[in-house]
Amino acid sequence: MEFMDVVEQRYSVRQYQDRPVEEGKLLRILEAARLAPSASNGQEWRFIIVRDSERRRALVPIACNQAFVGQAPVVIAACAIGQRMMTCGCQAEVVDVAIALEHIALAATNEGLGTCWIGAFHQDQAKALLGLPDGVAIIQLMTLGYPADNLRPKNRLPLSEIRMDEGWRV
């Protein structure tokens, strides 16, 4: 698939087929995350792969009752070890995990799979369920599987509204 086709076809999947994700596809997707850039090459991300149906169902109330979290055959808990503020004032681990997750989302689309970013979840409850130690945070959850819904048209601002040359414009 051409890169721009992958970008155009990626969408937030909220219905999944009852079909497992093949290990080879999962490994290729995680390899894309492994190759993502990170601040000072810290690579402080870790990915918990949740396939067990009971554990996925236990994530549903933790993820604000989003039922598709339990329906997806895989839930990825994208974690960060440590905290580091970049000179620009942004948390390095949040940016780094976000970059790696978008690599996952695009790689999954290329493999014929779908994903959805999950930011609506209770950190402490998710950490307890997944056994995270102190000093490790879940930055985002991401569902992964074969879509059971269809790609919808993207509602995005035109490029002319988001591009600004040489400085901020009103």
Buried (B, 14 or more C-beta within 10 A) or exposed (E): EEEEEBEEBBBBBBBBBEEEBEEEBBEBBBEBBEEBEBBEEBBBBBBBEBBEEEBBEBBBBBBEEBEBBBBBBBBBBBBBBEEBEBEEEEBBBBBBBBBBBBBBBBBBBBBEBBBBBBEEBBEEBBBEBBEBEEEBBBBBBBBBBBBBBEEEEEEEEEEEEEEEEEEEEE
